């Protein structure tokens, strides 16, 4: 059975976007990018909402030519293109990436079945979808990349009225000051 994992870049005060919806404040130097590339390597399926998919679909056409991008970015693009993607949206008419399908309803029972039938781990992107699977007890792990910035407002990385016990099973400090916190959900 696969694990369902919530990976997210956050500010020190728990936001994934600032008040204008921007994420440019996140640190994405070579070390951070290499971390995310290694993290995504074993993932078999990405679960996205429409907005998260629209921000990530860039990697479908990101240049694979040597010299156009750093090697770590080309490698991430290859991993992203090779991974299955499910986009949950009632408004998105079509996808523009391979290995991608649209689901009109976010069905928690279907997520359970996907976990049970998958051999490779699954990630879920975005706080709204992650909040639903967390509330249903389906999240197994969280990977938080805490950026050294306080935003004071924006979109929270975790939904309100959510209570979960977590066990810290790994941590790593990067040279940029970004801290990786790896938690397992305690059932």
C-alpha positions as CSV (number, residue, x, y, z in Angstrom):
1,X,0.0,0.0,0.0
2,X,1.2,3.5,-0.9
3,X,1.7,6.3,1.5
4,X,-0.2,9.6,0.9
5,X,2.2,12.5,1.5
6,X,1.6,16.2,1.8
7,X,4.8,18.1,0.7
8,X,4.7,21.9,1.0
9,X,6.9,25.0,1.1
10,X,5.7,27.2,4.0
11,X,6.7,30.4,5.8
12,X,7.7,30.3,9.4
13,X,4.2,31.4,10.3
14,X,2.5,28.7,8.3
15,X,1.6,30.3,5.0
16,X,2.0,28.7,1.5
17,X,1.2,31.9,-0.4
18,X,1.4,35.6,0.6
19,X,-1.6,37.9,0.6
20,X,-1.3,38.4,-3.1
21,X,-1.1,34.7,-3.9
22,X,2.6,34.9,-4.6
23,X,5.2,32.2,-3.8
24,X,8.2,34.1,-5.0
25,X,9.4,34.4,-1.3
26,X,10.2,30.7,-1.2
27,X,13.9,29.9,-1.5
28,X,14.6,27.8,-4.6
29,X,18.4,27.7,-4.8
30,X,20.2,24.6,-6.2
31,X,20.2,22.8,-2.9
32,X,16.5,23.3,-2.3
33,X,15.7,22.3,-5.9
34,X,17.9,19.2,-5.5
35,X,16.0,18.3,-2.3
36,X,12.7,18.5,-4.1
37,X,14.0,16.6,-7.1
38,X,15.2,13.7,-4.8
39,X,11.9,13.8,-2.9
40,X,9.8,13.5,-6.0
41,X,11.9,10.7,-7.6
42,X,10.0,7.7,-6.0
43,X,6.5,9.3,-6.2
44,X,4.1,7.5,-8.5
45,X,1.1,9.8,-8.6
46,X,0.5,13.5,-7.9
47,X,-3.0,14.7,-6.8
48,X,-3.6,18.3,-7.7
49,X,-6.4,20.9,-7.6
50,X,-6.8,23.1,-10.6
51,X,-4.6,26.0,-9.4
52,X,-1.8,23.7,-8.3
53,X,-1.9,21.8,-11.6
54,X,-1.8,25.1,-13.5
55,X,1.3,26.2,-11.6
56,X,3.1,22.9,-12.0
57,X,2.2,22.2,-15.7
58,X,5.1,24.4,-16.6
59,X,7.3,21.4,-16.2
60,X,5.6,19.6,-19.1
61,X,7.3,21.9,-21.6
62,X,10.3,23.0,-19.6
63,X,13.4,22.8,-21.8
64,X,15.3,19.5,-21.7
65,X,18.1,20.9,-23.8
66,X,21.4,21.0,-22.0
67,X,22.4,24.6,-21.1
68,X,18.8,26.0,-21.1
69,X,18.4,25.1,-17.4
70,X,20.5,23.8,-14.6
71,X,20.8,20.0,-14.6
72,X,18.7,19.7,-11.4
73,X,15.8,21.5,-13.1
74,X,16.0,19.4,-16.2
75,X,16.0,16.3,-14.0
76,X,12.9,17.5,-12.1
77,X,11.1,18.2,-15.4
78,X,11.8,14.6,-16.5
79,X,10.5,13.2,-13.2
80,X,7.4,15.4,-13.3
81,X,6.6,14.4,-16.9
82,X,7.0,10.7,-16.1
83,X,4.7,10.8,-13.1
84,X,0.9,10.1,-13.2
85,X,-1.2,13.1,-12.4
86,X,-4.8,13.4,-11.3
87,X,-6.4,16.9,-11.4
88,X,-9.6,17.5,-9.4
89,X,-11.5,20.3,-11.0
90,X,-15.1,21.1,-12.1
91,X,-13.9,23.9,-14.3
92,X,-10.7,22.8,-16.1
93,X,-11.8,21.7,-19.6
94,X,-8.6,19.9,-20.7
95,X,-5.1,19.1,-19.5
96,X,-2.0,20.0,-21.3
97,X,0.3,17.3,-19.9
98,X,0.8,13.6,-20.6
99,X,-0.1,11.0,-18.0
100,X,-2.8,13.3,-16.6
101,X,-6.5,12.9,-16.1
102,X,-9.3,15.2,-14.8
103,X,-11.6,14.0,-12.1
104,X,-14.7,16.2,-11.5
105,X,-15.4,15.1,-7.9
106,X,-12.9,14.7,-5.1
107,X,-13.9,11.2,-3.8
108,X,-12.3,10.1,-0.6
109,X,-13.2,6.5,-1.2
110,X,-11.4,6.7,-4.5
111,X,-8.3,8.1,-2.7
112,X,-8.5,5.1,-0.3
113,X,-8.6,2.7,-3.2
114,X,-5.8,4.5,-5.0
115,X,-3.6,4.2,-1.9
116,X,-4.5,0.5,-1.5
117,X,-3.7,-0.3,-5.2
118,X,-0.6,1.8,-5.7
119,X,2.9,0.5,-5.3
120,X,4.5,3.9,-5.4
121,X,3.7,6.7,-3.0
122,X,1.3,9.5,-3.8
123,X,1.5,13.2,-3.1
124,X,-1.3,15.7,-2.7
125,X,-0.8,19.4,-3.5
126,X,-2.7,22.3,-2.0
127,X,-4.1,23.0,1.4
128,X,-7.8,22.5,0.4
129,X,-7.4,19.0,-0.9
130,X,-4.8,18.1,1.8
131,X,-7.2,19.4,4.5
132,X,-9.9,17.0,3.2
133,X,-7.7,14.0,3.2
134,X,-6.2,14.9,6.6
135,X,-9.7,15.3,8.1
136,X,-10.6,11.9,6.7
137,X,-7.4,10.3,8.3
138,X,-5.8,9.4,4.9
139,X,-2.6,11.4,5.1
140,X,0.4,9.3,6.2
141,X,3.2,11.9,6.2
142,X,3.9,15.6,5.8
143,X,7.1,17.1,4.4
144,X,7.4,20.8,5.3
145,X,10.1,23.0,3.9
146,X,10.0,25.9,6.3
147,X,11.4,29.1,4.7
148,X,13.0,31.7,6.9
149,X,10.4,34.4,6.4
150,X,7.3,35.6,8.3
151,X,4.5,36.7,5.9
152,X,1.9,37.8,8.4
153,X,-1.0,36.7,6.2
154,X,-1.9,34.8,3.1
155,X,-3.1,31.3,2.3
156,X,-2.5,28.9,5.2
157,X,-0.7,25.6,4.4
158,X,-3.0,23.8,6.9
159,X,-6.7,24.3,7.1
160,X,-8.4,25.5,10.3
161,X,-10.1,23.2,12.7
162,X,-7.7,20.3,11.9
163,X,-6.2,18.3,14.7
164,X,-3.6,15.6,14.1
165,X,-0.8,14.2,16.2
166,X,2.5,14.0,14.4
167,X,5.8,12.3,15.1
168,X,9.0,14.0,13.8
169,X,10.9,11.3,11.9
170,X,13.5,13.5,10.2
171,X,14.8,17.0,9.9
172,X,17.5,18.7,7.9
173,X,18.7,22.3,7.8
174,X,19.8,23.6,4.4
175,X,22.5,26.3,3.9
176,X,19.9,28.8,2.9
177,X,18.2,28.6,6.3
178,X,15.3,26.4,5.0
179,X,14.4,23.7,7.4
180,X,13.0,20.4,6.2
181,X,10.6,18.7,8.8
182,X,9.4,15.2,8.0
183,X,6.5,14.1,10.1
184,X,4.5,10.8,10.3
185,X,0.9,11.0,11.2
186,X,0.1,9.2,14.5
187,X,-3.1,7.3,14.2
